[in-house]
Amino acid sequence: MYVLGNHCAQPLMRFLGIDSTCRASFYLYNTKEDVDRLIFALNKTYNMFKKYIK
């Protein structure tokens, strides 16, 4: 469900000054609980790193 990296967009990411990204891909087999877990994890990660974000 999660992929880290450049996602074939290195020129755009260089232009935007972004080192890496996180992408979530969903399909028919994903449940609402999967989405809820993703949102929880993203919020937790943001709260851990927000002091380092410009």
Biopython code that builds the backbone (N, CA, C, O; Angstrom):
import numpy as np
from Bio.PDB.StructureBuilder import StructureBuilder

atoms = [
    (1, "MET", "N", (0.813, -1.188, 0.000)),
    (1, "MET", "CA", (0.000, 0.000, 0.000)),
    (1, "MET", "C", (0.863, 1.261, 0.000)),
    (1, "MET", "O", (0.428, 2.286, -0.525)),
    (2, "TYR", "N", (2.065, 1.225, 0.567)),
    (2, "TYR", "CA", (2.890, 2.418, 0.650)),
    (2, "TYR", "C", (4.163, 2.250, -0.162)),
    (2, "TYR", "O", (4.767, 1.178, -0.193)),
    (3, "VAL", "N", (4.553, 3.327, -0.815)),
    (3, "VAL", "CA", (5.792, 3.326, -1.579)),
    (3, "VAL", "C", (6.523, 4.618, -1.259)),
    (3, "VAL", "O", (5.936, 5.698, -1.317)),
    (4, "LEU", "N", (7.796, 4.510, -0.922)),
    (4, "LEU", "CA", (8.615, 5.696, -0.656)),
    (4, "LEU", "C", (9.590, 5.903, -1.800)),
    (4, "LEU", "O", (10.070, 4.935, -2.390)),
    (5, "GLY", "N", (9.883, 7.144, -2.115)),
    (5, "GLY", "CA", (10.877, 7.407, -3.137)),
    (5, "GLY", "C", (10.518, 8.565, -4.028)),
    (5, "GLY", "O", (9.924, 9.550, -3.590)),
    (6, "ASN", "N", (10.889, 8.434, -5.297)),
    (6, "ASN", "CA", (10.709, 9.519, -6.257)),
    (6, "ASN", "C", (9.519, 9.346, -7.185)),
    (6, "ASN", "O", (9.057, 10.329, -7.765)),
    (7, "HIS", "N", (9.011, 8.148, -7.346)),
    (7, "HIS", "CA", (7.824, 7.878, -8.176)),
    (7, "HIS", "C", (7.974, 8.405, -9.598)),
    (7, "HIS", "O", (7.030, 8.947, -10.172)),
    (8, "CYS", "N", (9.163, 8.244, -10.155)),
    (8, "CYS", "CA", (9.442, 8.655, -11.545)),
    (8, "CYS", "C", (9.218, 10.146, -11.764)),
    (8, "CYS", "O", (8.846, 10.559, -12.863)),
    (9, "ALA", "N", (9.437, 10.951, -10.741)),
    (9, "ALA", "CA", (9.230, 12.395, -10.862)),
    (9, "ALA", "C", (10.437, 13.169, -10.350)),
    (9, "ALA", "O", (10.289, 14.247, -9.773)),
    (10, "GLN", "N", (11.629, 12.624, -10.559)),
    (10, "GLN", "CA", (12.836, 13.262, -10.040)),
    (10, "GLN", "C", (13.008, 14.712, -10.502)),
    (10, "GLN", "O", (13.334, 15.563, -9.675)),
    (11, "PRO", "N", (12.802, 15.033, -11.788)),
    (11, "PRO", "CA", (12.979, 16.436, -12.210)),
    (11, "PRO", "C", (12.023, 17.390, -11.476)),
    (11, "PRO", "O", (12.432, 18.474, -11.059)),
    (12, "LEU", "N", (10.781, 16.999, -11.322)),
    (12, "LEU", "CA", (9.813, 17.845, -10.612)),
    (12, "LEU", "C", (10.185, 17.977, -9.142)),
    (12, "LEU", "O", (10.103, 19.065, -8.572)),
    (13, "MET", "N", (10.589, 16.883, -8.537)),
    (13, "MET", "CA", (10.947, 16.927, -7.129)),
    (13, "MET", "C", (12.182, 17.786, -6.897)),
    (13, "MET", "O", (12.249, 18.522, -5.912)),
    (14, "ARG", "N", (13.161, 17.700, -7.793)),
    (14, "ARG", "CA", (14.332, 18.571, -7.695)),
    (14, "ARG", "C", (13.913, 20.036, -7.796)),
    (14, "ARG", "O", (14.386, 20.878, -7.032)),
    (15, "PHE", "N", (13.025, 20.333, -8.743)),
    (15, "PHE", "CA", (12.537, 21.697, -8.936)),
    (15, "PHE", "C", (11.831, 22.207, -7.682)),
    (15, "PHE", "O", (11.991, 23.370, -7.310)),
    (16, "LEU", "N", (11.059, 21.353, -7.037)),
    (16, "LEU", "CA", (10.308, 21.733, -5.839)),
    (16, "LEU", "C", (11.149, 21.665, -4.564)),
    (16, "LEU", "O", (10.706, 22.110, -3.505)),
    (17, "GLY", "N", (12.365, 21.106, -4.662)),
    (17, "GLY", "CA", (13.225, 20.984, -3.500)),
    (17, "GLY", "C", (12.786, 19.899, -2.534)),
    (17, "GLY", "O", (12.988, 20.020, -1.325)),
    (18, "ILE", "N", (12.188, 18.842, -3.059)),
    (18, "ILE", "CA", (11.689, 17.728, -2.241)),
    (18, "ILE", "C", (12.601, 16.526, -2.443)),
    (18, "ILE", "O", (12.911, 16.168, -3.580)),
    (19, "ASP", "N", (13.037, 15.896, -1.342)),
    (19, "ASP", "CA", (13.935, 14.740, -1.425)),
    (19, "ASP", "C", (13.201, 13.437, -1.700)),
    (19, "ASP", "O", (13.661, 12.625, -2.503)),
    (20, "SER", "N", (12.067, 13.230, -1.044)),
    (20, "SER", "CA", (11.315, 11.988, -1.234)),
    (20, "SER", "C", (9.860, 12.223, -0.878)),
    (20, "SER", "O", (9.508, 13.229, -0.261)),
    (21, "THR", "N", (9.036, 11.296, -1.270)),
    (21, "THR", "CA", (7.603, 11.405, -1.010)),
    (21, "THR", "C", (7.071, 10.062, -0.526)),
    (21, "THR", "O", (7.769, 9.048, -0.547)),
    (22, "CYS", "N", (5.841, 10.085, -0.098)),
    (22, "CYS", "CA", (5.147, 8.869, 0.305)),
    (22, "CYS", "C", (3.852, 8.813, -0.497)),
    (22, "CYS", "O", (3.115, 9.796, -0.569)),
    (23, "ARG", "N", (3.585, 7.680, -1.087)),
    (23, "ARG", "CA", (2.374, 7.531, -1.903)),
    (23, "ARG", "C", (1.572, 6.361, -1.382)),
    (23, "ARG", "O", (2.121, 5.294, -1.110)),
    (24, "ALA", "N", (0.285, 6.556, -1.243)),
    (24, "ALA", "CA", (-0.613, 5.472, -0.851)),
    (24, "ALA", "C", (-1.448, 5.098, -2.070)),
    (24, "ALA", "O", (-2.057, 5.962, -2.700)),
    (25, "SER", "N", (-1.474, 3.833, -2.394)),
    (25, "SER", "CA", (-2.273, 3.344, -3.513)),
    (25, "SER", "C", (-3.366, 2.437, -2.967)),
    (25, "SER", "O", (-3.097, 1.510, -2.202)),
    (26, "PHE", "N", (-4.573, 2.709, -3.359)),
    (26, "PHE", "CA", (-5.714, 1.933, -2.886)),
    (26, "PHE", "C", (-6.302, 1.113, -4.018)),
    (26, "PHE", "O", (-6.150, 1.452, -5.191)),
    (27, "TYR", "N", (-6.977, 0.029, -3.653)),
    (27, "TYR", "CA", (-7.641, -0.813, -4.641)),
    (27, "TYR", "C", (-8.897, -1.383, -4.006)),
    (27, "TYR", "O", (-9.224, -1.053, -2.866)),
    (28, "LEU", "N", (-9.584, -2.215, -4.717)),
    (28, "LEU", "CA", (-10.863, -2.755, -4.255)),
    (28, "LEU", "C", (-10.774, -3.488, -2.927)),
    (28, "LEU", "O", (-11.740, -3.494, -2.164)),
    (29, "TYR", "N", (-9.642, -4.102, -2.637)),
    (29, "TYR", "CA", (-9.516, -4.905, -1.425)),
    (29, "TYR", "C", (-9.236, -4.067, -0.176)),
    (29, "TYR", "O", (-9.276, -4.607, 0.930)),
    (30, "ASN", "N", (-8.952, -2.760, -0.311)),
    (30, "ASN", "CA", (-8.706, -1.926, 0.859)),
    (30, "ASN", "C", (-10.023, -1.622, 1.570)),
    (30, "ASN", "O", (-11.074, -1.485, 0.945)),
    (31, "THR", "N", (-9.932, -1.522, 2.881)),
    (31, "THR", "CA", (-11.119, -1.264, 3.699)),
    (31, "THR", "C", (-11.045, 0.140, 4.303)),
    (31, "THR", "O", (-10.022, 0.820, 4.222)),
    (32, "LYS", "N", (-12.149, 0.546, 4.903)),
    (32, "LYS", "CA", (-12.178, 1.827, 5.614)),
    (32, "LYS", "C", (-11.152, 1.817, 6.744)),
    (32, "LYS", "O", (-10.536, 2.842, 7.033)),
    (33, "GLU", "N", (-10.970, 0.679, 7.375)),
    (33, "GLU", "CA", (-9.987, 0.567, 8.447)),
    (33, "GLU", "C", (-8.564, 0.810, 7.926)),
    (33, "GLU", "O", (-7.743, 1.402, 8.626)),
    (34, "ASP", "N", (-8.272, 0.359, 6.708)),
    (34, "ASP", "CA", (-6.968, 0.629, 6.093)),
    (34, "ASP", "C", (-6.757, 2.139, 5.946)),
    (34, "ASP", "O", (-5.683, 2.656, 6.253)),
    (35, "VAL", "N", (-7.781, 2.828, 5.481)),
    (35, "VAL", "CA", (-7.691, 4.282, 5.294)),
    (35, "VAL", "C", (-7.541, 4.973, 6.650)),
    (35, "VAL", "O", (-6.736, 5.894, 6.792)),
    (36, "ASP", "N", (-8.307, 4.535, 7.638)),
    (36, "ASP", "CA", (-8.208, 5.106, 8.981)),
    (36, "ASP", "C", (-6.807, 4.925, 9.558)),
    (36, "ASP", "O", (-6.264, 5.840, 10.178)),
    (37, "ARG", "N", (-6.221, 3.741, 9.353)),
    (37, "ARG", "CA", (-4.857, 3.476, 9.833)),
    (37, "ARG", "C", (-3.847, 4.378, 9.136)),
    (37, "ARG", "O", (-2.918, 4.883, 9.767)),
    (38, "LEU", "N", (-4.029, 4.578, 7.840)),
    (38, "LEU", "CA", (-3.130, 5.457, 7.091)),
    (38, "LEU", "C", (-3.211, 6.879, 7.627)),
    (38, "LEU", "O", (-2.179, 7.506, 7.866)),
    (39, "ILE", "N", (-4.405, 7.393, 7.817)),
    (39, "ILE", "CA", (-4.585, 8.753, 8.326)),
    (39, "ILE", "C", (-3.973, 8.889, 9.714)),
    (39, "ILE", "O", (-3.308, 9.884, 10.003)),
    (40, "PHE", "N", (-4.189, 7.901, 10.575)),
    (40, "PHE", "CA", (-3.601, 7.924, 11.912)),
    (40, "PHE", "C", (-2.079, 7.976, 11.831)),
    (40, "PHE", "O", (-1.442, 8.768, 12.526)),
    (41, "ALA", "N", (-1.499, 7.131, 10.982)),
    (41, "ALA", "CA", (-0.038, 7.077, 10.848)),
    (41, "ALA", "C", (0.516, 8.379, 10.278)),
    (41, "ALA", "O", (1.560, 8.847, 10.730)),
    (42, "LEU", "N", (-0.157, 8.968, 9.302)),
    (42, "LEU", "CA", (0.304, 10.237, 8.736)),
    (42, "LEU", "C", (0.248, 11.353, 9.769)),
    (42, "LEU", "O", (1.169, 12.165, 9.855)),
    (43, "ASN", "N", (-0.819, 11.402, 10.550)),
    (43, "ASN", "CA", (-0.924, 12.415, 11.609)),
    (43, "ASN", "C", (0.157, 12.222, 12.668)),
    (43, "ASN", "O", (0.760, 13.191, 13.130)),
    (44, "LYS", "N", (0.399, 10.981, 13.046)),
    (44, "LYS", "CA", (1.440, 10.689, 14.039)),
    (44, "LYS", "C", (2.814, 11.108, 13.510)),
    (44, "LYS", "O", (3.608, 11.713, 14.231)),
    (45, "THR", "N", (3.083, 10.783, 12.255)),
    (45, "THR", "CA", (4.359, 11.152, 11.640)),
    (45, "THR", "C", (4.506, 12.663, 11.555)),
    (45, "THR", "O", (5.563, 13.208, 11.873)),
    (46, "TYR", "N", (3.454, 13.334, 11.129)),
    (46, "TYR", "CA", (3.504, 14.800, 11.044)),
    (46, "TYR", "C", (3.804, 15.411, 12.411)),
    (46, "TYR", "O", (4.643, 16.304, 12.524)),
    (47, "ASN", "N", (3.121, 14.930, 13.442)),
    (47, "ASN", "CA", (3.331, 15.478, 14.785)),
    (47, "ASN", "C", (4.756, 15.230, 15.285)),
    (47, "ASN", "O", (5.299, 16.039, 16.037)),
    (48, "MET", "N", (5.354, 14.125, 14.873)),
    (48, "MET", "CA", (6.735, 13.832, 15.274)),
    (48, "MET", "C", (7.730, 14.771, 14.606)),
    (48, "MET", "O", (8.728, 15.160, 15.211)),
    (49, "PHE", "N", (7.452, 15.137, 13.340)),
    (49, "PHE", "CA", (8.419, 15.904, 12.562)),
    (49, "PHE", "C", (8.059, 17.367, 12.342)),
    (49, "PHE", "O", (8.821, 18.086, 11.695)),
    (50, "LYS", "N", (6.926, 17.829, 12.856)),
    (50, "LYS", "CA", (6.484, 19.187, 12.544)),
    (50, "LYS", "C", (7.450, 20.261, 13.016)),
    (50, "LYS", "O", (7.501, 21.343, 12.431)),
    (51, "LYS", "N", (8.227, 19.981, 14.076)),
    (51, "LYS", "CA", (9.184, 20.988, 14.540)),
    (51, "LYS", "C", (10.343, 21.181, 13.561)),
    (51, "LYS", "O", (11.061, 22.179, 13.638)),
    (52, "TYR", "N", (10.527, 20.223, 12.637)),
    (52, "TYR", "CA", (11.600, 20.320, 11.639)),
    (52, "TYR", "C", (11.124, 20.878, 10.308)),
    (52, "TYR", "O", (11.935, 21.170, 9.429)),
    (53, "ILE", "N", (9.815, 21.027, 10.154)),
    (53, "ILE", "CA", (9.249, 21.525, 8.901)),
    (53, "ILE", "C", (9.332, 23.039, 8.890)),
    (53, "ILE", "O", (8.988, 23.698, 9.871)),
    (54, "LYS", "N", (9.789, 23.583, 7.778)),
    (54, "LYS", "CA", (9.961, 25.029, 7.654)),
    (54, "LYS", "C", (8.626, 25.740, 7.677)),
    (54, "LYS", "O", (8.579, 26.966, 7.583)),
]
sb = StructureBuilder()
sb.init_structure("model")
sb.init_model(0)
sb.init_chain("A")
sb.init_seg("    ")
for serial, (resi, resn, name, xyz) in enumerate(atoms, 1):
    if name == "N":
        sb.init_residue(resn, " ", resi, " ")
    sb.init_atom(name, np.array(xyz, "f"), 0.0, 1.0, " ", f" {name:<3s}", serial, name[0])
structure = sb.get_structure()
